[in-house]
Amino acid sequence: MTVLCGDPTFVTYSPVGPTGNDGAYTAPIPFVAMTSGQASSLYAYLNPSGTQQFAMALYDGVSQLLAYSAPVTVNPGDGLTQFAISPTPIVAGQAYIIALFPQGSGAFTFGTDTTSSASVFHVIGANSTFPVPPPILQGGIPNGFPAPTFFVDGDSQAQVITASGVIGQDVLDTTSLIVTAFQRCRIRSALITDEMLRIAQKELLMFLTSDLALRGPQLFAVDIQVLPFTDGLANVPMPAGTIDVLNVNLRQQFALQTSPSTAFNFSTPVRVNTVGITWTGPAVPVQVMAGNTVVAKAQPNASAGQTTLIDLDGAPESLSWSVVADPVPPNPLAVGPLLVSNVSFYQTAFQVPLAPYSRDDFANLNNTFFKNRPFQYWLDRQEPWPIMKLWPTPGPFEQSNACLVIWRHRQIMDIGDFAQRLNIPNRWLDAVTSGLAARLAYSINEVDPQMIPVLEAKAERALNLARMEERERAPMRIQPNIYRYTT
C-alpha cells in the first residue's frame, strides 16, 4: 500500500463531516507518482450515519477519469474500506487525484490524520452520475474538511505535490553560476576547460570589485565598522575592502571595566555597547559572551599594540561579560589566555555625526594638527584603501573615551573556493550571471561574436532591474538648513 494522502495509522473521524450533498471529495492538491507501476485498490476511512454506499475513482492531474470502483456498502464502524479498481498504469512523474463519491444525500465522516495539515474539498455536482463518476471533475468549494486518509494500493510510489516549505535555503555555488554564464554564451559545460574557468574567475572578480563598485553602493555591501582613536593620529586607515564612507559618527563612551582580564562580573546586570581589545600578539577570532550567550563574533585583523573594537548593538543586560577565542578550545587552560594587554567594556554616552570636508576645505585649514574632539573629516581615497583625515586631531581623552562608528560601502567578498557561494543575495543572481556572460563574450574565443550585443543587452537589463530595486523604502526628508545673512 502506498500512501497518497494522510497517515495509514487511523486516528479519528473528522469532527464535522460532509453530508453527501451532490458532490465528490478530493484532496486540494494532486499527487505525483515517483515510479511507474499499477494501481489496483483505493482506500478511505469512512463512518456513515446516513449515506451508506460509496465509490472511489482515480483521476489524472488535469481531472480526467482513469478508473473507478464499483459501489461499496459501508456500515458504521467499518473504518478502513477498500475500493477495488481495475489495474491502472501509473507513470512516474505524472500527477493523480483520488476522489470519494457518496450516494445521494446523507451524513458521513471520513478518517483524518491529526498529524497532517492536508485537507479535502467538495467538488460540486460530481456524484450526480453515481455510481459512474463523471469523466471530468469540475467546480469546487475552497473551504474544506479535515485531512482525508485516502490511499492507493499498488507498486507505484507516490507523494504529495507541495511547495518545499523552505525559504532561502537553495544555494547557487560559484561553479554553477560560472557554468550558467558559459551556457548563456552558448558553450556547453562539457566544453569548458580549466583555462576558461581561470578566465571566468578573473572576469568575475573584476565585475564584482570594479564594475559593481562603480555603480554605487549595494545595500547588502554596506556594513558598520567601529574604529579606535589614537592620541595625535589624524589619519585613520579604512579597513580593507572599503570603497567609500557613507556616514560617520563619533561615539562618546565610558568604560565600565578596563583591565588585562578578559572577563568581568558586575554586581547588577548591565548592558555593554562596545568591547575594546588591545593585543600583545597577532589578533585571533573571538566571540563576546553575555553570561553563557554569544552576542558577537569578530575576526579582527590587528597586530601587537593595536586595538580592536567590537560593536554589541542590541546585546542584553548581563551580570557577567567575557571575551573568548572562537571557536572555544576544548581545553582553554591548555591553550592559554588570549594575547591581550587590555580589555575594556564600554557603555555609550551619546553619538554625534561628523561632517565631511572636501579636499580644498581640508587643504585650507590653518592648523591641521590642532587637538580636540574631531567633528569633521576628509576621506582621502588612496590606493589600496581610503584614509580618513580627522579634524581636529584626536587627543588622549578621545583615545580612552571615544571611537569612530563608520557606515561604509565595501567590496563584495572575495570569490574564494569555487564550491562556495558568492557574497550576493539571490535577487542579484541573474544580474551577476548576465554581467559575467557579457564579459566572457570578449574573453573567450569560442564565443560567437554575434552573441555580444545580445549578451550585453541582457546584462544591462538585468543590472538595471537589480539597481532599481536596490533602494531603501523609508520616506525622504529634506532639511535645507537655510540661515539669514548678518552684516
Order of alpha helices (4+ residues) and beta strands (2+ residues): beta-beta-beta-beta-beta-beta-beta-beta-beta-beta-beta-beta-beta-beta-beta-alpha-alpha-beta-beta-beta-beta-beta-beta-beta-beta-beta-alpha-beta-beta-alpha-beta-beta-alpha-beta-alpha-alpha
